[in-house]
Amino acid sequence: MTSASSPPDEVELRQVSELRPFHSPGSAIHAGHDGRHVICQRNTSDGSSLFVVDTTDCGIHRELVGQTEKVTAVAVSPADSAVYTANKELLLRRWDWQTGETGSTWRSFHRSPITLLAVSEDGRRLASGSSDGAVRLWDRGNGDTRPCRGHSGLLSLLRLAAGQLFSADGHDYRVRVWSATSAELSGALEGHQSAVTGLCLMDEGWAVTSGRDQVLIVWQLSNYSRLATVPTDESLECCIRAPAGLAESLGLGAVAGGLVLTGGQSGRLKFWDLSSSRRRCLLELSRGDGGQSGGGGGGGESAEYSPGSVQCALTLGDGLLVARQAGSVELYSGSGRLEAEWCGALGEVTCVLAGPPIGDASATRLLLATDSGPFLRVFLWRPGDSADWRCRSLQLHGELDSLICCSLLPGNRLLTAAKGGRVRLHRLEVAGQSLAGVRAVHIGDLEPGHEGHVTALAATADGNMAASACETPVIKAFRVTDSGPTVVAMVTRPHEKAVNCLAVSPNDTLLAAGSRDKSVSLWSLPKLRPIGRLSGHKRGVWSVKFSRHQQLLASVSADCCARVWDLRDLSCHRCLQGDHPLYDLDWLGSQHLVTVDQSGLVRVWSVRDRAPVATREGHNGRAWCIASLGDAAPAADATDEGTSGSGGHWLTGGEDGRLLLWRDATAEAVAERAEARADALAREQRLQNLLGSGRLAEALALALSLAQPSRARGIVADLVAASGCGRLDPELVRGLDEPLQQRLLEFSAGWNSNSRTCHEAQCALHALLLVRTPQQLLAWPSVRRHLPALLAFTERHERRAQQLAACRHLIRLLAADPAA
């Protein structure tokens, strides 16, 4: 990572981008009134945060901070930028999501945690429901509140619409209808046999409710009677009115009363015509599994959707936003085209890979990540720009268990392993230069598979051979062909405990295996003949990597050590002692290693000096994996000591569900430091010239900008002496910029602590008080920090001056002529 012009062990690693979770699966997503932003809730062990996400670029627009307690319910006003939250302290709070400011906070009068909130269309009324079934209506104009009594259990739905409040009881599954003004019970909708999850108001005075009892029920609201019950063959989680533009774009045409859109356990989005006598599903959008339209048996169509059951769906302007249980969020335009998909939440990221280049621009690459689920997350990265965190979630063929590890082979082939013990070979096909054209085609499985969970994969550089290991422990070497993987050799009990990691040497002749039994074994490929064993770690080995330039092998362990082994005599060449368990590593040239550890630190080590040369805070918690994106420019001579490639990028993942993109900025840092030194020398020379020519006012400003308190004090003393009145000219201080005035105050606080320099400090403070009001001074961030010390030392100097004046008066009396 160091450049040829920099010192051998000078390394600068900078974080350039991050994929930050902003949504917790299970919590709803709310649309802003502008049709562009959505408000998402993220719960952690430390509390809750609300994120305002801009759907035009899938970026976090704002984070509403200040909520230390866990948020239990959220509602967004459809009329303005108000957001209402309820927390565990049973307090209700109003936010403004456009400015991020906190509004009023009031007690809810509930006795149990508030689980649901709802806001009326005009934003004037708010409804709150708690876990004990209590419901309250709030008038935000005059602050009045009214209870709605009659529920017997946990609420599953709460909605304010058309001047009425709809609340669904999770105990008797009735939907009660209340007047939004008087809180009086108007009627009830009875018919569901399980929790009611959605309610949709349609034209002509009828409504539709959905539930986990796998039915849709059509109601006439004028007399609260049931018109029809429509089976859906799946447990439903949401029910909304389909956007008219989207329905027309999909060729469904105009339907009297409108269409109903549902989503649920199957992951399919279904468009229903419930106004006619047939009451059938017109269109079913699936994951490309060939599913046809359900309902009344009419012919249907299918389109490819991301995997995972639907958690919620909402209209956003003319488009549609869909959130899935897997954590992915999809945005569709009014024409039905997938505009964007991104990961609102990732689990523990256990594996990251630099994927194949796509399109004609070979520099544009895919980034692959697994997050303890059955889905492969695909991102797009272009050098020179931050990663585009739009996502493509792929559910690989036959993968129902959590993916553990992946390995990329030439020819866009991908090996994956999951908890089921299967090793599968896929081909990544990319159409165009967007994520929408990425898909994985299954080629074949390794037969026979492993009996235990597969823990590691590794492949040769040419992609013709690969190896896998499991917790049994067993290591298998297999040949990779277009028809699938075929086992050619197998070793049983290569270690006393499970194998954690595998690595193949650059010349494709050696296989290294790191185990929980604290050792590393070496095997020949493809026959898996034993070559030797490397012992020295005191705890399990988590990762091994061969050097691309020398006959060296590096390993990291939970004993906080990284060891570099000489393959010529199988001896330990270097031992790098850290302070946290290490989980993964990568080589940077031949004399540097980069590691990730239990505390989330990303650290660069000098193999020669056995010490870290750069440490960066990265993840909150364990950092599990690191991968080079392979874009580092090779050094002039990568085999020389201390040299490596430069300008490369690295991707790290951890248990906090974040992906961090790092860049080697060594060359830039060296150039910046050289430029800073040259600028400092030029300004120092100018300062000398100003002092020599007697231009003290300009010299003071320059000394303050150079952060030289001693030099600035000397200039202040010269200015006070030249004034003839023993004071600093206030107009001179007025001419300084505000940051320089703040720095003068900070320097004065230091000078004031010494009796030898307090005179200059008092002169500077006197001038500042003449040109700045007390309110302006208190607004400076450094004043409150220095004010106690300034007051204390100033009082001490005043007492000392008073004592000196008294002594002077006494001396004058003693020296006076007695005769006089």
N, C-alpha and C positions, 0 to 999 in steps of 0.2 A: 504493500500500500504506500510505501514511501516513494517519492520521486528521486530521480538520479541526482538532482541538484540539492536535495535536502540532506540533513544529517542522517546517518544510517538508521537511528531509532526514533526519528521524529514522525509521528503518526497523528493524523487528525481525522476523526470519524464523526460525522454529523448526521443527525436524523432529519430527513427531508420530507417525510410524509408518514401518515399513520391511518390505519383503518380502526376507528374507535366505535365500539358498540354504543348504540343510542336507543335501543329498544329491547325490552324484556319479553320473551315469548309468554303469552298468557295475558298481557296487558293490551288494551285497545289502542288504536291509532286514531287521532282526531284531526279533522280537516280545519284549516283556518278559513276565515271568511273571505280571503282574497283568492281562493282557488288555486293557490300556488304553494303554500307552506302547509306542513303537517306537524302536529305536536305529538311527540312520542315520550313514553315513560320508561325509565331505566332504573331498576332496583338493584342495589348492591348491599353487602353486609354493613356498609357505613351509612346507608340512608338511601335517598332517592334523588333523581335529577330529572328534569324535564328538558327535552331537546327540541328545538325548532329546526326542522329540516326543510331545505329548499329543494323542491322536486325538480327544478330545472337543471341542477348540476349534482343532485344527490349529496350535497354537502351540508354540514351542520351550520346553520345560520346563527344560532344563539343557544346558549345553555342557561336555563333559569336556575340560578344557584341560590343558596340560602336555606334550603330545606334539609335540615339535619335528620329529622325523623322520616321514617318510611312513609311514602305517599300511599294511601289506600284507595283513593278514587280520584279521577280527573274528569272534567267536563270543559268543553270549549264553546264559547258563544258563537253562534252562526251570524250574529249581527255586527260584532265588533271584535277587537283584539283581546278580549277578556278571557282568562283561563282561571278556572276554579279548582282548587285541590283540597282534599281532606287528608289529615294525617292521623297517626296513632294517638296523638294527644287530644283527638276529637275536636280539633280546630279546623275551621274553614278559612281559606285564604284566597284572595284575588290577586292575579298577576296580569301584567300586560306583556303578551309575547312579542310584540313588535319592539318595545323599548327594553324589556327585561326587568322593569321596575316592579316592586311589590306594592300592592295596594292594601286594602283593608284586611284585617284578620279578626274573626269573631268566633265565639263559642257556639257549638252546634246544638247543644241541649240533648244530644244523643248519649246513651249510656253504653253503647257497644260500638266497635269500630265501624266507620262509614265505608260501605263497599261500593255504592253507586251514587253518581251525581248526574243530573240532567239540567239543561238550560233550554229555555223557550226560544222560539224563532226570533223574537224581538230582543232577546237578551235581558228582559226585565225580571224574569222569574227563574228561580233556581229550586230544584228538588234534590233532597238528600235521603238516602236509604241506608240503614245500618243492618248489621248481621242479626239483630234480634227482631227484625221485621218492622221496625219503626220507620215511618216516612214523614218528612216535614217539607212544607212548601215555604219558600222565602220570596218576599217581594223586595227586590233590590232597590226600588225607588224610595220606599219609606221604612224599610227594615223590618216589616211585620213578618211573622212566621205563624204557620198553622199546621197542626198535626193531622195526619191521615191514618186513622186507626182501623185495624181489622186484619192485618197480616199476622200469620202465625209462624212464619219461618224465614229463612234467608232469602232475600230477593234475588231473582235471576235477571230481571229486566226493569229498567226505569227510563221513561221517556216523556218529555213534554212536547206536545204538538197539537195544533188546531184548537187551542184553548182548553185542552184536557191533559190530565196526567195519567199515564198508563203504567201500572206496576204489576209485575208478575211474581207471585208467591212461589218459592221453591218447595213448599210443603204440600199445598193442595193443588198447585199448578194452575191456579186461576189467574186471569189477567183482570185486575180491578181498574175501573175507569173513574177518575175523580175530576171534579171541576177545578180548573187551575186557579180560579179566583176565590172561591169559597171553601175549597178543600172538602166538599161534600161528595159522597159516593153516588155516582150516577148509574152504574151498572157493573156487570162482570161478564167476562168471556170464559166459558167453561167448556172443556173438551180435550185438552192435552193430558197425556198420561206421564209426562216427564217434564223436565225443566224447559221453560219457554226462553228461547235465546234471541229472537228477533221479532220485530213488528214493523209492518210497512203499511202506510196509509195510501190508498189509491183514490182514483176519481170516483164520482158517483156515490160517495158515502160508504164505501166498503173498505175493509182492511184485511191484511194477511198476517198470520203469526206462524213462526217456525219453532221447532223444538227438537230435543234430543230423542223424542219418541218416533222419529223418522216420518213425520207427516207435516204437511202444510194445511192450515185451516183458514177458510175464507169466511169473513164475518160481515154482517150488515150492521153498521154502527148505530143506525137510527133506533133499532130495538134490541141490539146486542144478540142477535140470533146467528146461528151457524148456518152458512149456506152450503158448504161442501168441505169434505176432508180428502186431501190428495196425498197418497203415499209417495215417498221420495226414495226409499230403499237405502237411506243413509241418515246418520245423525247429523243434524244441521246446527251450525254455529252462527250463521248470519242470514239475514233476509232484508233486502233493500229494494227500492224501486230502480229498475234498470235505466240508465241514461238513454234518452230517446235517440240521441245521435249515434251512440254505440250500437243500439239495436238495429237502426237503419243501415249502418255500415256493415253489419254482419248479415244483411239480407233478410231480416225478420219483418220489416215493414212496420207500419203503424197499427197498433192494436188498441181497441177501445178500452179505456181505463188504464192502459199502460202495462208493461211487462214487469215481472218479479224476477229478481236475480238472487239465487241462493248459493251458499258454499258450506261445505262441511267435511266430514271425516274422509270421504273418498278423494278429496283434493280437486274435484271437478266443480266448475262453475256452470250453473244451469239457468237457462232463461225459460220462464214459465208464462204461458198464457192462461190466466185463471179467470178471465172475464167471460169466456164462452162456455157452452155446456160441456165441451169435451175436457176442458181443463187439463192440458197436457204440457209436457216439456218440449219446447220448440228446438232448442239447441243445447248441446252439452259439450263443453270444452274440457278436454281431458289432457293427460300428460303424453299423448301420442301413443297410448296403448291400445288403440283401436276401439275404444268405448264408443257406443252409439247413443243416440238420444233416448232418454227414458220417458216416463209418463205414459201418455196415451198410445204409445206404440208407433208414433209417426217417425218417418225417416229423419235421421239426424246427421250431424257433421262432427268431426273431431279436429282439434288443433292442439299443438304442443304447448304445454304449460309446465312451469317449474314444479318439482316434487313437493310433497308435504300437504297435510290437510289444511284447509282454509280456516283461519282464525277469525278474520274480520274482512269485510269489504265495504268501501265507501266511495261515494262519488266525489270527484275532485275537479271542479269546473265541468268540462264536457267529457272528462276521462274517468278512469276507474283505478282505484288503488286497492291492492289485495295483499294482505299479510298472511303468511303461512306459519305453521307450527315449527318448521325447520329454521325460522329466523329470517327467511328471505322476504323481501317486499317488492312487489311488482307494480309498475305504473304503466297504464295503457291509455293511449290517446283516444279522442272521440271517434277516430276511424277504426279502432280496434287493433292498432299496431302497438307492439311492445316498445314503449319508449325507453324504459330503464328497469333494471333489476339490481337491487343491492342487498347486502347483508345487514339487517338491523341488529343482529346479535350472532356472535360466534361462540361456540363452546371452547373448551381447551384446545388450542391449536397444537397438534402433536407432530405435524409434518408439513414442511414447506418445500416447494420445488420451483426452479426456474423452468417454465414450460418451453415448448417449441416456438420458433418465430412464425408469424402469420403474415399472409399476404405477400406482396412483392417487396415490402420494406422488411428486410431481415432483422433490422434493429428492434422492431416491434415484437414483443414477446408476451406469452401468457405466464401468469403466476398461478401456481396451484397450491392449495392448502386443504388439509383435513382437520376437522374440529370435533373429534370424538362422536361423530354421527355417521350415517351411511351416505352422506353427500360429499361430492368433490366440489370445492369452491374454486371457480376460475375467475381470474382478474386480468386486466389488460395493462401493460406497462410499455411506455415509450421512453427511451433514454433522453435525458435532458429535461423531462417533465416529471412532475409528481405522478405517482401511480393513480390511474383512474379506478376508483374503488367501486365502480359499477361491477356487478357480480353476475356470474352464471352458475346456478346450482345444478349439478348433474348427479342423478342417481344412477350409479353404474349397474350393469346387468347382474342380477342375482344378489346384489349387496343389500342385505337387510340389517346386518350388524354394523357396529361402529368400525370405520376404517382406521387401521393402526398405522400403516406405513405405505409408501408409494415409491416407485423408482421409475425414472424416465429413461427410455431407450431411444437410440437413433431411429429415424423413420416415424417419429410421432407416436411411438408405441409406449404404453404405460402399463407397468405391473402394479397391482394393488393387492393388499392383504387385509383381511378383516378378522374379527374375533372367531369366526366360524372355522378357521383353519384352512380356508381356501385361498389359493394364489391364482389370480385371474389376469389375463393379458387382454388389453384393450388397445384400440387405435383411436387417437384423437384426430378427428376430422374438422378442418376449419374452412369455412366458406366465407370469402371476403376478409375484411379487416375489422370486424366487429364481433362482439361476444355472442350475438344472436346466431351466428353461423357455427358455433362450437358444439360438437357432440362427440360422445364416446361410443364406439362400436366394439362390441365384445368379439374377441377372436377365439379364445379357448381357456380352459382351466388346467392347472397342473394336476396330473393324475399319476399316482394317488396323492391326495392332499395330506396335509399334516393332521395329526391327531389332536394337537393342542393349538392354542392361539398362536398365530404367526407373529413374531416379534421384530423381525428385521428382513430387509431385502437389499440386494446389491447386484449390479450388473456390470459387465465389461464395457469398455469404451466403444467397441464395435457393435454391441448389442446382441451378439450371437449366443452369449452365455450369461447366466444369472445364478444367484444363490439365494436361498431362503433359510430361515431358522425359526424354531418355535420354542415354546417354554418347556417342552418335554424333557430334555432338549434333544433336537435332531437338526442337522444341517443337510440340506439337499442342494446339489448342483444340477442345473437343468439347461438344456439347449432350447433356445428360443427361435421358432420358425414361424412362417406365415400361417401355419395351421394350429399353432399353439405351443406351449412349453412341454418338453419331454425330459424326464429325469434321466441323468446319466451316471450319477454317483450319490451316495448317501452315507452319512456318518451318524451313528447312534451314540449317545452319551459322549459328545466331544468335550463337555465340561460337566462338572459336578452339579451345577445349577443352570438355570435358563440363560440362553444367549440373548443379550440386549441389542447388539449391533453387529453389522457386517460392513466390510469395505473391500474393494478390489483394487489391486495395484494398477498404476497407469499402463504397464505392459501386459496386463491381463493374465498374468501367470500366478499371482498370489491372492489368497483370500485371508483376511484377518477377521477374527471373531472375538468380540469382547463379551464377557460373561459376568453374572452376578457372583461368581466364585472368586472375583478379584483378579482374574488373569486374562491374558490375551493369547489366543492360539493362532498359529499360521498354518495354512494348508495350500497345497498346490492345486491349480486348476488345469484340466477339468476333473481329475480323478480324486481330488480331495485326499491326497496323501499328506500325513503330518510332517511338518518341517520343524516346528519348535514351539515353545511356550514362553511368554514374557510375564514374569511375576514381579511384583513390587507395589502394586496398589493395595491399599488397606481396606477398601470397600469395593462394591460392584462397579464395573466399567460400563459407562453409558454410551460412549461414542468413540470410534476409531477412524482415522483418515490417513491415507498415504500422501507423502509429499510428491508433487509433480516434477520436482527438479533434482531431488537427491534420494538416496536410499534410506529414507527415514519414515517412521510411522509414529503418529501422535495418538494419544489416548487420553481421555478425561474420565474422572471417576467421582463418586460421591464422597471420596476422602479429601476433596478440595484441591486435588493435585492434577496437573496436566503433565504427562510424561512423554518425552520424545525418545524413541528407540532407534538404535542403529541396526539396520537389517543385515549388515555384513557379519556381525558377531553376536547379534541378538542381545546387546547390552543397552542399559539405560543411558542415553546420551545427555539428557537434561531432565531435571525435575523442577517444575514451576509450581510453587506453593501458593495457593490462594486462601481465601477466608470463607468461602461458601462452596457447597457441593456444585460441581460442574456437570452439565448435561449434554452439551453439544459443542462442536468446534469446526473450524475450517482453516486451511492453510492460506497464508498471504505471502506468496513468494516462497522462499526457502528458510527464512529466519524470523518469521512472525506467525503467530497464531491468534485467532479471534475466537473467544469462548462466550457462552451464555451460562448463567448460573441460577442458583436457587433464589437469590434476591432480585433477579430481573436485570442484573447488570450485563452490559456488553463490554467486554474487555479485550484489548489487544496486548499481546505479550511479545517481548523480545526473547527469542530462544537463546541468543548469545548471552544476554545479560541476566536471564532467568528472572525477569521482573516485568510488571505491566508498564506499558508506555502510554496507554490511553484507556480511560475508564469512562463509560457513559451510562447514565441511568436510563433504563428502558421500560421494562414491564413492571406492573404491580403484582408481585408474586413470582413464581417460577417462570423462567424462560426456557422452553423445551427444545427449540430447534432454531437452526440458522442455515441459510443457503445462499451461496454466491449466485448472482445473476449472470456471471460469465462475461461481463462487459469490460473488465479491467484491461487497460492497455499494457502489454508486456513491457517489462523493463529492458534496458539495453542489454544487460547480461543478468538474467534471473538466477544464475548459479552463483553469482558473487555474494559474499556475505553482506547481509543487511539490505539487499535490494529486493524489490517486488514489483508487481504491476501497480498501476495507479489509475485513479478515476473510476474504480469499480463501485457496484452497488451490492448490498446484502439485504436479505429479508429475514426477519426474526418473528417467531410466534411464541406465545406463552399461555399460561393458564388464565390470564385476565381477558382472553378473547380478543386481543388486539394483534394486528399485523403492523410491524414497524419497518419502514424502508430507510436504510442507511446508505450514506455515500462517503467514499474516500475523498476527503477534501484536503489532503496533505499539501498538494501543490498550491492550492488557493491559500491555505493558511500560511505557508512559507512566503508567498508573494505579499500577503496582507501584512505580515510582521515586518518584512523588508520595507514595504511602503510606509508603515507606521514609524519605523526607525528613521527613515530618510526625512519624513515630515517632522518628527520630533527634533532632529538635528537642525533642520531649516528654521524651525520656530525658535529654537534655542539661540541660533545665531542672530535672528532678528531681534530677540529680546536683548542680547548683548549690545546690538547696534542702537536700540532705543535708549538703553541706559547710558550708553556712551554719549549720545547726543542730547541727553537731558529731557527726553519726552516721557516723563514719568507716568502720566495718565494712560498713555497707550501701553506702556510697559506693565502697569498694574493689570490691565485687562488681559494681556497676553500671559502673564504669570498665573492669573486665576484660571485661564483656559488650559494651561499646561499642568494644573494641579500641583503647584509648587508653593506650599504655605510659607516656608522659610523665606523664599525670595519675595513673595508678596508682602510679608511683614516688613521686610527691609524697605520696600518701596513705599509702604504706608508711612513708615517712620520718616523717610525723606520728604514725603509730601506734607506731613504734619510740621516738620521743621521748616520747610520752605513757606508755609502759610503765614508764619509770623504771629499767629494767634493760638498756637498749640492745638489746633483742631483740623480735622479732615474736611475738605470742602464738600458740602452736600451735593453741589451740582456735578462734581466729578463722579460721585456714586450714582447720581441719577442717570448719567450717560452710559452706565453699564447695562448690558442686557439682563433680563430677570434671572436666567440661570447663573450668570456670573455674580449677581447680587446674592443669590442663595449660597453660592460657594464662598463668598466673602463672609457670610454669616457663619457658615460651618467652620471656616478657618479661625474666625474670631472666637468661637467657643473654645478652640484649642489654645489660642494665645491667652485667653482670659484665665486659664488654669495655672498660669505661671506669673509670679509677681514681677519678673523681669520684662515680660512682654504684655502685661495687662494694659499698659497705656495705649498701645496701638489698637488693642482689642476694643477698649472703651471708645476710642476715637471713631473706629469703624462702626460700632453699634450706634453711637450718637448720630452719625451721618445717615445710617439706615433708618433710624426712627424718624428722621426729618423728612425723608423722601418716600417712606412707606407708612401707611396707617397700620395700627395694631391688627385690624381684621385681615389686611393683606398679608402681614407677616405670619399670622396664625394659619393662613391657608397653605403656606409652604409645607411640604411633607417633612422637612428636616427640623422645623422649629420646635415641635413638641418633643422631639428627642433630645435637643440640646438645651431647651429652656430651663429645666431644673438645675443643670450644672451652671448655666449662665447666671441665674439668680443667686445661687449659693456662693459662687466665687466673687460676684460683684458685691454682695453684702460683706464678705470677708475683706475685700479691698477697701470698701468704705470704712469699716471699723479700723483698719490699719491706718488709713489716711486721717481719721479723726484722732487716733492716738498720737500720730505724728504731729498734727496741728497743736494738740495739747502740750506735748513735749516742747515744741518750738516756742509756744507762749511762755512756758515755764523758764526756758533758757533765756528769753528776752528779759524776764523779770529779774533773774539772778544776775544778768550782765548789766543791768541798769545802774547808773551812778547813785549811790546812797545819798549824796549831798543834794542831788536834784530832787 
